[in-house]
Amino acid sequence: MNILDSLLPSSSAAVIGASGGIGSAVVELLGNEPRIKTIHAFTRAPLPASTAKVSSQFIDITREDSIRDAAAYASAHGPLDLVLVATGVLHRGEHLQPEKCMQELQAEKLAEVFAVNAIGPAIVGKHFLPLLRRDHKTVFAVLSARVGSITDNRLGGWPSYRASKAALNMLLRTMAIEHARRWPASVIAALHPGTVDTALSGPFSSRVPAAKLFSPADAAIKIVAVINRLTPTDSGGFFAWDGNRIEFYQ
């Protein structure tokens, strides 16, 4: 298949959030990629191994001790070439729904969304970025969302989700600047996968045209293709599923 020919042969990958719709599709896709030798699939829920390459391990990205343990497990198996963080929360039953306006904001729910969408991936970066290989291209990518672009916000609404993704984009930009000083061949990027037919977007996708609603498998192919094309000059950027750069600040 060779969809990741910009990485070294026998590369190792870690997917955080490997039981979600996009995360599991990426694990399956990488399992058929000849250049990927090992896949560390980190998840809160048990994940059956799809191929001999896949090792499923527990992670809770709202707990730093869990992230630290996951990084220690990965580091015991050699350097990483690709880390994809595919976690995120928009709603969670009746308890957590995206606000229609600022007047619906609640501090505890705002904190919950930030914990998953911004703080968790940042702490993953803290512990996983030092595990990346130094002598060749490596990628640390996190799923973001176009609504996290400050520049693109013309409608308002969903303030917790928007703000958490905007914070994520800034955290990744900051990581990229610092990381490049010792890993100049590495890439850190935020990725917008489009609207994907998963549990996260399900309640809000009924008005999305069929041509713009991607299956998880299609989204995985598009995301990995973007990762393959990224270069160190792209580090700190925010990119859509089609490879186009998204401006996320003014």
Sequence and secondary structure as in RCSB ss.txt:
>XXXX:A:sequence
MNILDSLLPSSSAAVIGASGGIGSAVVELLGNEPRIKTIHAFTRAPLPASTAKVSSQFIDITREDSIRDAAAYAS
AHGPLDLVLVATGVLHRGEHLQPEKCMQELQAEKLAEVFAVNAIGPAIVGKHFLPLLRRDHKTVFAVLSARVGSI
TDNRLGGWPSYRASKAALNMLLRTMAIEHARRWPASVIAALHPGTVDTALSGPFSSRVPAAKLFSPADAAIKIVA
VINRLTPTDSGGFFAWDGNRIEFYQ
>XXXX:A:secstr
  S TTS TTEEEEEETTTSHHHHHHHHHHHT TTEEEEEEEESS    SSTTEEEEE  TT HHHHHHHHHHHH
TT  BSEEEE    S BTTTB   SSGGG  HHHHHHHHIIIIIHHHHHHHHHGGGB SSS EEEEEE  GGG S
TT  S   HHHHHHHHHHHHHHHHHHHHHTTT TTEEEEEEE  EESSTTTGGG TTS GGGEE HHHHHHHHHH
HHHH  GGGTTEEEETTS B     
